[in-house]
Amino acid sequence: MNELFGVSMTLIMWVLLVVLGIALSSVAFVALRNRVMFKLGIRNIPRRRSQTVLIVLGLMLSTVIISAAFTTGDTVNRSVSNEVYSVLGSLDETISARGVTPENIADLETNGGVEGYLVGGASLDSKKFLGILNGMIEAT
């Protein structure tokens, strides 16, 4: 996986490293500038061990869930793509923007390899629709 939501993984890594550096430098700044505030923040870790352990485990679990979701999504996309390629193989598809009418059905049928038509407004008029069907039958 080289991209996540269209953004390069290298760029994401550098941005996250910069954010981590800013966070660590702000903690270091508070620790050096105001020792009392730093000690107030740190002293609850040994006092409330169970709460600290629950917070750390919750953060670890959420990280695992998010990572697994990205991994599963990539794996499923890859599996579906591989299955489609193995079933269909190399597939060529031609899409024509012109409508199917009784006048041009013979021309479309002579091209060969056409497996279906998208009949628009001609399907509302029974005479045109029957003309298309008759043109298909005559061409075969």
Helices and strands as residue ranges (DSSP letters): E 3-4, E 7-8, H 9-33, H 35-42, H 44-47, H 49-88, H 105-110, G 121-124, H 126-139
